Amino acid sequence: MSGGSRRNGAAIEQGRFATRLFEQPPVADSLYVCNTTRQSFLSLNMKRADSSFQRLRGWLGRMRLRTDEGLWIVPSQGIHTIGVLFPIDVIYLDARLRVIHLIEHLGPLRIGPLRLRSNSVLELPPRTIYSSNTQIGDHLLICSPEAMVEYWNARRAAG
């Protein structure tokens, strides 16, 4: 990337913050998820599930989700809620973290559709899609809290 600097797995190029799915930092305690198109937050406590065991475990054994929790399943083209005891909102993302499919309130014991263009899936508490006004085509930013501060500082300086 010409004219840019790299920090915390994020790239700043010509005053514009850009992330790619596989340039994310190693698994952190929690990641932030922001809809940069709508300028709204979806989660302040996103966990990345990128191993077979983490993807298999998912939400098993949980009774409910807190309002700020989420699970980022990487890679994934589809999910299920077999064994999950509560409904979830589901967001399918392509490799550039663009929203390609949404499911609001996917109930327990359900199988979500496969989306071949999907590279990852977000599982979030019910009403997250509605409250963040997330729509197909929106761009999401998934990064560490430090990189999120850097992103907002760069936006403030540019605008």
C-alpha positions in Angstrom: 0.0 0.0 0.0 1.6 3.1 -1.1 1.4 6.2 1.1 0.0 4.3 4.0 1.2 3.1 7.4 0.4 -0.2 9.1 -0.5 -0.5 12.8 -2.4 -3.2 14.8 -3.4 -5.1 11.6 -5.1 -2.1 10.2 -4.1 0.1 7.3 -4.5 3.8 6.9 -4.1 4.9 3.3 -4.6 8.5 2.1 -6.7 9.4 5.1 -9.0 6.5 4.6 -9.1 3.5 6.9 -9.2 0.1 5.2 -9.2 -3.4 6.6 -9.2 -6.7 5.0 -10.5 -9.9 6.5 -7.2 -11.7 6.8 -5.1 -8.7 7.9 -6.8 -8.6 11.3 -4.6 -8.9 14.4 -4.2 -12.2 16.1 -7.1 -13.3 18.3 -7.6 -10.6 20.8 -9.7 -10.6 24.0 -12.3 -8.6 22.2 -12.8 -6.8 18.9 -15.0 -3.8 18.1 -17.5 -3.9 15.2 -18.5 -0.7 13.6 -20.8 -0.1 10.6 -18.8 2.6 8.9 -21.6 3.2 6.3 -24.2 4.0 9.0 -21.7 5.1 11.6 -23.1 2.8 14.3 -21.6 0.2 16.5 -22.7 -3.5 16.4 -20.5 -4.9 19.1 -17.9 -3.9 21.6 -17.1 -7.4 22.7 -16.7 -9.5 19.5 -14.9 -12.8 19.8 -13.2 -14.3 16.8 -13.8 -18.0 16.2 -11.2 -19.1 13.6 -10.3 -22.6 14.8 -12.4 -25.7 14.2 -13.0 -26.1 17.9 -14.0 -22.4 18.4 -16.4 -22.6 15.4 -17.9 -25.9 16.6 -18.4 -24.6 20.2 -19.9 -21.3 19.2 -22.7 -20.4 21.7 -23.2 -24.0 23.1 -23.7 -24.0 26.8 -24.8 -20.3 27.0 -28.3 -19.3 28.1 -28.3 -15.9 26.4 -26.1 -13.2 25.0 -25.3 -9.8 26.5 -26.3 -6.9 24.3 -22.7 -6.1 23.4 -21.4 -9.6 22.6 -20.8 -11.3 19.3 -19.0 -14.1 17.5 -17.1 -13.6 14.3 -16.9 -17.0 12.5 -13.9 -17.0 10.1 -14.1 -18.6 7.6 -17.8 -19.4 7.1 -20.4 -19.5 4.4 -23.2 -20.5 6.7 -24.2 -21.2 10.2 -26.7 -23.1 12.3 -28.3 -22.7 15.7 -28.6 -26.4 16.6 -27.9 -26.6 20.3 -28.2 -22.9 20.8 -31.0 -21.9 23.3 -31.7 -18.4 22.1 -32.3 -16.5 18.8 -29.5 -14.5 17.1 -29.0 -11.9 14.4 -26.7 -13.1 11.6 -24.6 -11.0 9.2 -22.8 -12.6 6.3 -19.7 -10.7 5.1 -17.6 -10.9 2.0 -13.7 -10.7 2.0 -13.9 -6.9 2.1 -16.2 -6.9 5.1 -19.2 -5.8 3.1 -22.6 -7.1 4.2 -24.0 -9.5 1.7 -26.9 -11.1 3.6 -28.8 -10.5 6.8 -31.0 -12.7 9.0 -32.8 -11.1 11.9 -33.9 -13.2 14.8 -32.7 -16.7 13.6 -34.3 -19.0 16.2 -32.9 -22.1 17.9 -32.6 -25.3 16.0 -32.4 -23.6 12.6 -30.0 -23.8 9.7 -29.0 -20.6 8.0 -28.6 -20.5 4.2 -25.2 -21.0 2.6 -23.9 -17.9 0.8 -21.0 -18.9 -1.5 -19.7 -15.3 -1.6 -19.4 -15.2 2.2 -16.0 -15.3 3.8 -17.2 -14.8 7.4 -20.3 -14.6 9.5 -21.2 -12.5 12.5 -23.5 -13.9 15.2 -25.0 -11.1 17.3 -27.8 -10.6 19.9 -31.3 -10.2 18.5 -32.2 -6.6 17.4 -28.6 -5.7 16.7 -29.3 -5.4 12.9 -32.3 -3.3 13.5 -30.8 -1.0 16.2 -27.6 -0.4 14.1 -29.7 0.1 10.9 -27.3 -2.3 9.1 -28.3 -3.1 5.5 -26.9 -5.2 2.6 -24.0 -3.4 1.0 -22.8 -1.6 4.2 -19.1 -1.8 5.1 -18.1 -3.0 8.5 -14.9 -2.4 10.4 -13.7 -5.2 12.7 -10.6 -4.3 14.7 -9.0 -4.0 18.1 -10.2 -1.1 20.4 -6.9 0.7 19.8 -7.3 0.5 16.0 -10.9 1.7 16.3 -9.7 4.8 18.2 -7.1 5.3 15.5 -9.8 5.1 12.8 -12.1 7.7 14.5 -9.1 10.0 15.1 -8.2 9.8 11.4 -11.8 10.5 10.4 -11.9 13.5 12.8 -8.7 14.9 11.4 -9.8 14.4 7.8 -13.2 16.0 8.3 
